[in-house]
């Protein structure tokens, strides 16, 4: 009997797993792939209700953790872990410490494939950029026998991906939700999307996008912020969620310009 394939997602906040990679995770879980999620924060500053009703960082963190575990159950995620950073402070974390935490998870789980945010953080979100950088460094360190953390043996990931969003999808999303803009250091950072030629991998998730949307609705404290997404006609929902796109940052088992249709191509 062969061991099941393993996929690890390393993301920044509760709801990243559902809105971003949800339909991909649900698809692979149905195929018997073991899914592990590592989330850097508990989304403690992501309050979308009235300001006077804000329950405080610790209490909101507990609420959002429970929402994440609800979503994980729907998506078929086997294990959820937290890096225990505070929402909004991730890019101020000690890099050596953050990388070591991720390395420990990688070495313990031993996934063939790891997915994280793209280097631009999708729309310039500092937490997204930080987790992308930390995870990229962790891929190198996890494979290094001279890098020690908790005496776990080294593990070399076979494939490493950035979750990316094509320009046409950004345009559709913004037509519904408005411009994706994040002010950082007095500058507006905007979602720009990726050109088609830069996308290495397209995953057909037409059979699992509804599951991903069910997972999104677990994030009840975030639902007011999703606005018009909640009321989209099914066909537009499908257009937005039924194809997920990635950039293959490295692979030890395949390459070339041909677009992949499977994160595990070359491993099956």
Secondary structure, DSSP 8 states (H G I E B T S, - for coil): -----EEEEEESSTTHHHHTSHHHHHHHHHTT-EEEEEEEE--TT---S-GGG---HHHHHHHHHHHHHHHHHHHT-SEEEEEEE-TT-GGGS-HHHHHHHHHHHHHHH--SEEEEE-TTHHHH-HHHHHHHHHHHHHHHHHH-TT--STT------SEEEEEE-BHHHHHHHHHHH---EEEETTEEEE---B-GGG--EEEE-TTTHHHHHHHHTT-GGGHHHHGGGGG--HHHHHHHHSEEEEEEEEESS--SSS-BS-TTTTT-
